[in-house]
Amino acid sequence: MRLTADNQYRWQDTLLEAVRIGGVLAGLVLLSACSMSGTSQASHTVSVDAARVGQKMLPLEVSATGNAIAYSSFEIRPEIDGQVAGIHFREGQDVKKGYTPPRGVHRPECWRALEVERE
């Protein structure tokens, strides 16, 4: 069937009328549902919890378990081959750049290699 201008307007009018009738029926159903008189008033109440507001100090420290991950890490390796005879600083002590232990501590060949490297 080929739609002409007259047929197209007839279909649009019929569809529009069906939508209007559906809207009226939906409105009637909603109005009848709202005006039911058999329901009790207690079923429409809403329970509300209340709490007293107060001001208090909160702890700045919180005890918790977890894992600590370092931001960065590094490895300390000797620049020359040799054997470490002792550690001549305390753990946590600040050591300035270029710090060398006393001369009598390491073997002489280690000191010679260090002097050659500095030149």
C-alpha positions as CSV (number, residue, x, y, z in Angstrom):
1,M,0.0,0.0,0.0
2,R,1.4,3.3,-1.0
3,L,1.1,6.2,1.5
4,T,-0.3,9.4,0.1
5,A,-0.5,12.6,1.9
6,D,-4.1,11.9,2.9
7,N,-3.3,8.4,4.2
8,Q,-0.3,9.7,6.1
9,Y,-2.3,12.3,7.9
10,R,-5.0,9.7,8.7
11,W,-2.4,7.4,10.4
12,Q,-1.0,10.3,12.4
13,D,-4.4,11.4,13.6
14,T,-5.3,7.8,14.6
15,L,-2.0,7.4,16.5
16,L,-2.5,10.7,18.2
17,E,-6.0,9.8,19.3
18,A,-4.7,6.4,20.7
19,V,-2.0,8.3,22.7
20,R,-4.6,10.6,24.1
21,I,-6.9,7.8,25.2
22,G,-4.0,6.0,26.8
23,G,-3.1,9.1,28.8
24,V,-6.6,9.6,30.0
25,L,-6.7,5.9,31.2
26,A,-3.4,6.2,32.9
27,G,-4.6,9.3,34.7
28,L,-7.7,7.6,35.9
29,V,-5.8,4.7,37.3
30,L,-3.4,7.0,39.2
31,L,-6.3,9.0,40.6
32,S,-8.1,5.9,41.8
33,A,-4.9,4.5,43.4
34,C,-4.4,7.7,45.4
35,S,-7.9,7.9,46.7
36,M,-8.1,4.5,48.3
37,S,-9.8,4.9,51.7
38,G,-9.2,1.4,53.1
39,T,-5.5,1.9,54.0
40,S,-4.4,2.8,57.5
41,Q,-2.5,6.0,58.2
42,A,0.2,4.1,60.2
43,S,1.5,2.4,57.0
44,H,2.5,5.8,55.6
45,T,4.8,6.8,58.5
46,V,8.5,7.1,58.0
47,S,11.0,6.2,60.8
48,V,13.7,8.7,61.4
49,D,16.9,8.3,63.5
50,A,18.3,11.3,65.3
51,A,21.6,11.9,67.0
52,R,22.9,14.6,69.2
53,V,25.7,16.7,67.7
54,G,28.7,17.5,69.8
55,Q,32.3,18.7,69.6
56,K,35.3,16.7,70.7
57,M,39.0,16.2,69.9
58,L,39.9,13.5,67.4
59,P,43.2,11.6,67.7
60,L,46.0,12.7,65.3
61,E,47.5,9.2,65.4
62,V,45.8,6.1,64.2
63,S,47.2,2.6,64.9
64,A,46.9,0.3,61.9
65,T,48.6,-2.6,60.3
66,G,49.9,-2.5,56.8
67,N,53.0,-2.6,54.6
68,A,55.6,0.2,54.3
69,I,57.1,0.8,50.8
70,A,60.2,2.9,50.4
71,Y,60.1,5.8,47.9
72,S,63.5,5.0,46.6
73,S,66.3,2.5,47.3
74,F,70.0,2.2,46.6
75,E,72.8,-0.3,46.8
76,I,76.2,0.5,48.4
77,R,79.1,-1.2,46.5
78,P,82.8,-0.6,46.7
79,E,84.5,1.1,43.8
80,I,87.6,-1.0,44.3
81,D,88.1,-4.7,45.0
82,G,89.2,-5.5,48.5
83,Q,88.1,-6.8,51.8
84,V,86.3,-4.7,54.4
85,A,88.3,-4.9,57.6
86,G,85.9,-2.9,59.7
87,I,83.3,-0.2,59.8
88,H,84.5,3.0,61.2
89,F,81.3,5.0,61.6
90,R,78.1,4.5,63.7
91,E,74.8,3.6,62.1
92,G,72.8,6.7,61.4
93,Q,75.9,9.0,61.6
94,D,76.2,11.7,59.0
95,V,79.1,11.1,56.7
96,K,80.3,13.9,54.4
97,K,81.1,13.3,50.8
98,G,84.7,12.1,50.3
99,Y,84.9,10.5,53.8
100,T,87.8,8.0,54.1
101,P,88.6,5.8,57.1
102,P,92.0,6.1,58.9
103,R,94.9,4.9,56.7
104,G,96.0,2.0,58.8
105,V,92.7,0.2,58.5
106,H,92.9,-1.1,54.9
107,R,95.5,-2.9,52.9
108,P,98.0,-0.6,51.1
109,E,97.0,-1.8,47.6
110,C,93.5,-0.6,48.2
111,W,94.8,2.9,49.2
112,R,97.0,3.0,46.1
113,A,94.1,2.1,43.8
114,L,92.0,4.8,45.5
115,E,94.7,7.4,44.9
116,V,95.1,6.4,41.3
117,E,91.4,6.7,40.8
118,R,91.3,10.2,42.3
119,E,94.0,11.4,39.8
